[in-house]
């Protein structure tokens, strides 16, 4: 059956319009179609655009949104007792977070699937409250910065490895231990001030 019209074709019904199983609605060419098999519906296209004048709501009673490429599932977003689980489904692959930084696609951080770790990109900062409180690394050195105090709070000792010192100002002012002896070094004087009894 062929229906030709140079304008609109309007379907009016007081009930459902039923299309049989495995019979689709084709738009232009066979690769652009909507088809159901009695259980699942498939929408096929080269590029598919969903455009709404208001919100787009995705409601999955099965609790999962699955993203696949070429039939292989890549990403799963799941509901677990109202907690949201974001999971990379390909072994050892990462979840990468990028931003548009001045027109350039820039990586900020990634969840590394190979080592199961959160990795900040080189030179990127993990900030707390403001830009003055941050942790950053350049691939060699780790910097912890604060616009005021840095407080170390522990319920036990703070350990430094053998032959690793605490440097004050420059390498000439240093406290270091080797597992046996403790060395306090200074390029100038060592002053011990006590407001009580020594």
Secondary structure, DSSP 8 states (H G I E B T S, - for coil): -----SS------SS-----TT--EE-SSTTSEEEE-SS-EEEE-SS-----SS------TTSEEEEEETTEEEEEEEEETTEEEEEE-STT--EEEEEEETTEEEEEEEEETTTTEEEE-TT-EEESSSTTSEEEE-SS-EEEE-SS------SS-----TT--EESSSTTSEEEE-SS-EEEE-SS------SS--
